[in-house]
Amino acid sequence: MEKYITDERTGLKYELVGDYYLLAGDNEPEEEQKPIGMWGQRHLRYLKNHRKVHYANLLTSGKLNNYLSDIDRQAEEMFERLTKQMAASEDITE
């Protein structure tokens, strides 16, 4: 059996997995994997536990990693800004 087949009628590509042909992903480049820090991981846990449909939509569309990376960046910037504000209001140098 062939590893990949293409349905001429629909143009969809299928991959042989075990004994079954499953729909293969398209040939679009995969999403660039960006590092996810502490805040992104916490948001991921929140999405999995409380916003399951939103999580599934992001995951299946291939936008989850970029979304979490952006959340992580924004949260880190906010954390640094708040830390500086607290240090300035209490005259702390360290």
Sine and cosine of phi, psi and omega as CSV:
sin_phi,cos_phi,sin_psi,cos_psi,sin_omega,cos_omega
0.00,0.00,0.58,-0.81,-0.01,-1.00
-0.96,0.26,0.54,-0.84,0.00,-1.00
-0.93,0.36,-0.67,0.74,0.01,-1.00
-0.81,-0.58,0.64,-0.77,0.15,-0.99
-0.72,-0.69,0.42,-0.91,0.02,-1.00
-0.84,-0.55,0.76,-0.64,0.05,-1.00
-0.98,0.17,0.90,-0.44,-0.06,-1.00
-0.91,0.42,-0.54,0.84,-0.05,-1.00
-0.93,0.37,-0.69,0.72,-0.07,-1.00
-0.97,-0.22,-0.36,0.93,-0.03,-1.00
0.99,0.15,0.11,0.99,-0.01,-1.00
-0.99,0.15,0.56,-0.83,-0.01,-1.00
-0.97,-0.25,0.70,-0.71,-0.01,-1.00
-0.86,-0.51,0.55,-0.84,0.00,-1.00
-0.88,-0.47,0.67,-0.74,0.03,-1.00
-0.98,0.21,0.87,-0.49,0.04,-1.00
-0.81,-0.58,0.95,-0.30,-0.10,-1.00
0.92,0.38,-0.87,-0.50,0.01,-1.00
-0.98,-0.22,0.06,1.00,-0.12,-0.99
-0.84,-0.54,0.51,-0.86,0.15,-0.99
-1.00,-0.08,0.84,-0.55,0.04,-1.00
-0.92,-0.39,0.48,-0.88,0.01,-1.00
-0.87,0.50,0.84,-0.55,0.00,-1.00
-1.00,0.05,0.48,-0.87,0.05,-1.00
-0.91,0.41,0.40,-0.92,0.03,-1.00
-0.95,0.31,0.10,-0.99,-0.09,-1.00
-1.00,0.03,0.31,0.95,0.05,-1.00
-0.93,0.36,0.54,-0.84,0.03,-1.00
-0.89,0.46,0.59,-0.81,0.02,-1.00
-0.94,0.34,0.41,-0.91,0.03,-1.00
-0.88,0.48,0.69,-0.72,0.04,-1.00
-0.91,0.41,0.78,-0.63,-0.03,-1.00
-0.99,0.13,0.92,-0.38,0.04,-1.00
-0.98,-0.18,0.51,-0.86,0.01,-1.00
-0.92,0.39,0.63,-0.78,0.01,-1.00
-0.92,-0.39,0.85,-0.53,-0.02,-1.00
-1.00,0.03,-0.27,-0.96,-0.07,-1.00
-0.86,0.52,-0.71,0.71,-0.07,-1.00
-0.93,0.36,-0.62,0.78,0.05,-1.00
-0.91,0.40,-0.62,0.79,0.02,-1.00
-0.93,0.38,-0.61,0.79,0.05,-1.00
-0.92,0.40,-0.64,0.77,0.02,-1.00
-0.92,0.38,-0.60,0.80,0.07,-1.00
-0.87,0.50,-0.71,0.71,0.03,-1.00
-0.88,0.47,-0.65,0.76,0.05,-1.00
-0.88,0.47,-0.72,0.69,0.00,-1.00
-0.87,0.49,-0.70,0.71,-0.03,-1.00
-0.90,0.44,-0.57,0.82,-0.07,-1.00
-1.00,0.02,-0.54,0.84,-0.17,-0.99
-0.84,-0.54,-0.37,0.93,-0.04,-1.00
-0.78,-0.62,0.88,0.48,-0.16,-0.99
-0.90,0.44,-0.61,0.79,0.00,-1.00
-0.93,0.36,-0.69,0.72,0.03,-1.00
-0.88,0.48,-0.68,0.73,0.05,-1.00
-0.87,0.50,-0.73,0.69,-0.02,-1.00
-0.90,0.45,-0.64,0.77,0.02,-1.00
-0.90,0.43,-0.70,0.72,0.03,-1.00
-0.90,0.43,-0.66,0.75,-0.03,-1.00
-0.91,0.41,-0.73,0.69,-0.05,-1.00
-0.96,0.28,-0.42,0.91,0.03,-1.00
-0.99,0.10,-0.17,0.99,0.00,-1.00
0.99,0.15,0.29,0.96,-0.05,-1.00
-0.97,-0.26,0.02,1.00,-0.10,-0.99
-0.88,0.47,-0.73,0.68,-0.06,-1.00
-0.89,0.45,-0.70,0.71,0.03,-1.00
-0.90,0.45,-0.65,0.76,0.01,-1.00
-0.88,0.48,-0.76,0.65,-0.02,-1.00
-0.92,0.39,-0.59,0.81,0.04,-1.00
-0.90,0.44,-0.65,0.76,0.02,-1.00
-0.92,0.38,-0.68,0.73,0.05,-1.00
-0.87,0.50,-0.69,0.72,-0.01,-1.00
-0.88,0.47,-0.69,0.72,-0.01,-1.00
-0.89,0.45,-0.73,0.69,0.00,-1.00
-0.89,0.46,-0.69,0.73,-0.02,-1.00
-0.92,0.40,-0.63,0.78,0.02,-1.00
-0.91,0.42,-0.66,0.75,0.05,-1.00
-0.89,0.45,-0.67,0.74,0.02,-1.00
-0.91,0.41,-0.66,0.75,0.02,-1.00
-0.88,0.48,-0.71,0.71,0.02,-1.00
-0.90,0.44,-0.67,0.75,0.00,-1.00
-0.90,0.44,-0.69,0.72,0.01,-1.00
-0.91,0.40,-0.62,0.78,0.03,-1.00
-0.89,0.46,-0.68,0.73,0.03,-1.00
-0.91,0.42,-0.64,0.77,0.01,-1.00
-0.91,0.41,-0.66,0.75,0.01,-1.00
-0.92,0.40,-0.65,0.76,0.01,-1.00
-0.91,0.41,-0.63,0.78,0.00,-1.00
-0.93,0.36,-0.58,0.81,-0.04,-1.00
-0.97,0.24,-0.36,0.93,-0.01,-1.00
-0.94,-0.34,0.11,0.99,0.00,-1.00
0.81,0.58,0.72,0.69,0.05,-1.00
-0.99,-0.14,0.72,-0.69,-0.03,-1.00
-0.98,-0.18,-0.26,0.96,-0.02,-1.00
-0.97,-0.25,0.00,0.00,0.00,0.00
